[in-house]
Amino acid sequence: MTDNASSRTPRTPLTLLGTGAMGTALARAWLAAGHPVTVWNRTAARAEALAAEGAAVAATAAEAVAANRLVVACLLDDASLGEALEDAGLSGRDLVNLTTGTPAEGRTRAAWAEARGARFVDAGIMAVPPMIGQPGSGAYVFYSGSSELFEEHRDTLAVPADTRFVGTDPGFAALHDVALLSGMYGMFAGISHAFALVRGEDIPLNEFAPLLEGWLHAMAASVPQTAERLSTGDYTTGVVSNLAMQVQAGQRTLLRTADEQGVSRELLEPVMRLMRRRLDDGHGDEDTTGLVDLLTARPATT
């Protein structure tokens, strides 16, 4: 985050590859904090605004990489990163990959970078561009890979958003990123179904919204309990709403209500099929924790 000492304390110079919406937000945060920034973008015109704000614009990615030891990439995908760096000299460089990718891509790219003489960390940004560089916004970035690189550049990396180092396995940042996003999309599915149920009735949606928000917030309190159950292998102690009740009574009511309201079942049925499978396997006294075992085809740890 920016501070008032930026004009007095020398700041680490860095190169940023990619000036899309997120890249531009990152560059502006570093420039505002007093960091000399060299930028490159495949479409050169998209870097012009940053030039007016003090960034140096490189004609090629290779030129940008040569300008600074710390190189940050925020491109479309892993293939774009490989293409951009194809002719760049990476020996002695510290490469921080903020490009969204998979855990396997992070691991493969780490080996690729290290074979070319670079240290590497992969990253997953938990924010949208307007949150970048804004103290208190809640923005943060997962990092994994070279702990030495991360520790050396921690303060610089923390300028646009808070940092979370999640391990030396280069795939862990992407794994954390995708796991959280997957949970988010599951929540969005539930929100969509809930609004679809009430939308056609004489129910003010702006009055229904805080009820839904409050209920989801209360239910999110079960997340630590799920982690504990998965860690211990005990899926039954302290269960309040067991799988048998949820499947045999709750599902029928939810599905019939959807039918009555003319709402598609397609967002509910996948999870309900898993719940029925778990019940049929003899786990009616559990909560829904055992669905994780079905998804991963792993038995509970006991």
Order of alpha helices (4+ residues) and beta strands (2+ residues): beta-alpha-beta-alpha-beta-alpha-beta-alpha-beta-alpha-beta-beta-alpha-beta-alpha-alpha-alpha-alpha-alpha-alpha
